[in-house]
Amino acid sequence: QVQLVESGGGLVQAGGSLRLSCAASGVTFSGYAMGWFRQAPGKEREFVAAISSRSGSTTYYADTVKGRFTISRDNAKKTVYLQMNSLKPEDTAVYYCAADFRVVPNTDDYEYDYWGQGTQVTVSS
């Protein structure tokens, strides 16, 4: 049974930082590209960041987070991370991690095979 469990969300002031983690089980983690998506109230889910499988040498970022967020992976721990710096109120959303059985990461949510339950990030102004 595949499980993705996010953690690390919370309440932070604008300008602050958070690090989200997503722990995987039931999959050969290194073989999956991993992505982070988010959904704010009343809005559609949107792409945030993605990282290729294996070494994670390829990463993609949404323009809205480029330069502030960093995605990384630790295959030994079966975990993908999202380091979020210089947070803004508009980053407030539920953040989801997802796994996609391919090498090159994808920015389209419908391409992903497995999803976590999400973790809330709230940035106060």
N, C-alpha and C positions, 0 to 999 in steps of 0.2 A: 504494500500500500504506500503510495507516494504521499509525502507530507512536506509542506513548506510552512515554516513557522517564523513569522516576523516578530521582531522585538526592537526596543530602543526608542519608540515614539514617546511623545510627551508634550508638555507645555514649555515654551521657551520664548524669551523676549526677542524682538527684532534685532538682528545683528549677531545673534547667538548661533550655537552649533549643536547638532545632534548627529549621532551615528546609528543608523539602522542596521540591523542584522537579519539575515534570513537563513535559517538552518534547514537543510534538506535531509530527508530520510527516504529510504525505499527506492532510490534511483542511483545510477552510476553518475554521480554528480559531475565529474570532470567532463563527461560527454555532452553536457547540456550548456547551451548559451543561457544566460540569465538576464532578466530584465527587471527594472523597477518602473511601476506606473503609479499614478495617483488619481484620486477622484475627490473633487471638492463638492460641497453641497450644491445641488442644482445644476451641476456640470457633468459633462461626459468624462469618462476615464481618459487620461492622457499619458503619453509616453514621457518618461523622465530620463532613464539611462539604461544602457545594456552593455553586456560584456560577452565576448566570445567564449566558446568552450576551451577546454584544455588550459593553455597558458594564460588565457585572458588578454592576449596581446592587442585585441581590437576592442575599442570602446566607442559608444555613441552617446551623445547627450542632446537633450532638447535645448534649443537656443535659450530658453528661459532660465536654465540652470547651469549652462556652460560657464566654467570658470569658478563656480561656487560649489558644485557637487562633484564628488569623485566616487566612481564605482570600482570595486575590487573584489577579488575572490580568493578563498583559501580552500583548495581542493582537499587537503588533508582533513580539514574541519568540516568539509561539506557546507560551507557558509559563504554567502555573498554579502557584501557590505555596501552601504551608501553613506558616505561622509558628507554631511550637509553643513556648509559654512555660510556666513553672512545671510542668515535666513531672513525672509521677508514675510509680512502678513499674507501675501498672496501665495505663499508656499503651504498654507494651511490646507490639509486634505488628509484623507485616508491613503496610506501608501501600501501598495501591494508588490510583492515579488512574484516572479513567474519564471518557469523553466521551459525552454524550447529545445527539442532534440535536434540540434543542428550545430554547425561550427560557427557560422557567421551570425551575429546577433541581429534581431529583427526589431523594428520600431512599431510594428503592427500588433495590437494585442490579440487579434484573432489567430495569430500564428503560434501562440504559446499553448503548451500542452497542459501545464499544471499551474495552479495559483495558490497563494497563501490566503489567509483570512483577513489580512490587513492590519495595520497599526496606525493609530491616530497621531498626527503631528499638528499641533496648534501653535502658531506664532502670533504673539501679542504685539501690538504697536506701542 
